[in-house]
């Protein structure tokens, strides 16, 4: 941008389910930030017939997954938006052994940096607290991948005019959900 300065940058993103030949534009928050997390729960493996000789990482991972669902419902102001989703669970490879490790992966999304900060902080606190409760360790890798897309009003009007000129105003959704 130093060599080729510009006044504005415009981008388009596909939207599955939006009819072919149409556009969706809206000022303000449009797409939430995209953050990814990986939680490694470290227990002590044991034979399933002797669970007392291990520390069950699967049960702790279940507790963590359930507790993560309280972040949005019990920590965010009702007018703030946030999503925490566990999308992967990996553990063990046989039916008669309690595995030593469980890996949870997922995504956290929001529109505001303050909400991103709170979600990351709560994920880390929940994982540490639940693991400590069961006398085991767990680690969190949290990556902030993409910031939220928040469209400015003036540039959105320009994008609307361009889209309407191509496909007609009736084919431009100005209130996408």
C-alpha positions, 0 to 999 in steps of 0.5 A: 500500500506504500508503493500503490496507495488506495482509498479502499479495498473491496473483497467478495466471499462466497456464501453457500445458499445464496442464490446464483446471480445475487449478492449480499452486502451490509454495513457493520459486522458481516463475518466474525473473526476466526480463531482456532484452538487445540486442547491436549488433555494428558491423563494416565492410560489404563486397561478399561477393566482397571480404571482406578489405575489410570487418570481418565483423560476422556472424562476430563475432556468431556468436562472441558467440552461441556464447560466451554459451552458456558463461555458465551452464555454466562460470560458475554453481555447478551448484546455481544456475539460469540461462538465457541464450537468443539469440532473434533475429538481424538482419543484412543484406538481400541475398545479396552484401553483408556487412552493417555491423551485426548485432543479437542479442536474447535473454533471461536468466533466474535465480532469484537476484539474484547470478546475475542480476548474474553473467550481466549481467557475463559478457554485457558482458565476452564482448561487449567481449572478442570485439569487441575480438579482431576490432577492432570495436565492440559495445554491450550494452543489458541490461534487468532487466524482472521479478524472480523469483517466489519464493513464501513457504511460509505464503502458498502453503499458503493459495493451495493451500487456496483452489485445492483448495476450488474444483477439488479437491485432486487438481487442484492440482499441488504439484510443478510442473516 
